[in-house]
């Protein structure tokens, strides 16, 4: 029997075009956590994701960028980390400390002055459109779609379609019943071989038929417990 050829999540370039890269294999900062098969697409410099697309990242500040599995990130998307902020609870927002000399001596250490928004957390199977911006501390749920050129300033629940500046929820992708099933299914955690066999369900545009298949899979899983 012919062996199935499966994409390798540890490859930098998953196909011959070399415009998309699996970005977990090209980031190095200790506060960046990227899931398997999540890719960044860029015809110019896809492997430069950490340098070009994660801005103001100073791990010592304490925030993280966490991106789940099977996310699709389009060219020009930017993630703005917490140190991009300025002090806003004093008479001026100007960052005197970073310019040294007497200014540094007469002001608190720079990073300690900045508001801490927390981690940026992107769920699994999230599609982020071209030139979008995700701001510090934002959390985007599994299965969401972010329209091109959006500026995401707040959290959104799973399977949201969002867009705009600032981004707003345009609609839910699916009825709540199907969303609940998908969040229970967690197909992104399937073993590679099982996922390959399940792809016809995931790519079926007949949602009623796909929902039946998901229910069947969950029932089989329950019977094996």
Secondary structure, 3 states (H helix, E strand, C coil): CCCCCCCCCCCCCCCCCCCEEEHHHCCCCCCEEECCCCEEECCCCHHHHHHHHEECCCHHHCCCEEECCCCEECCCCEEECHHHCCCCCCCCCCCHHHHCHHHHHCCCCHHHHCCCCCCEEECCCCEECCCCEECCCCEECCCCEECCCCEECCCECCCEEEEEECEEEEEECCCHHHHHHHHHHCHHHCCHHHHHHHHHHHCCCCHHHHHHHHHHHHHHHHHCC
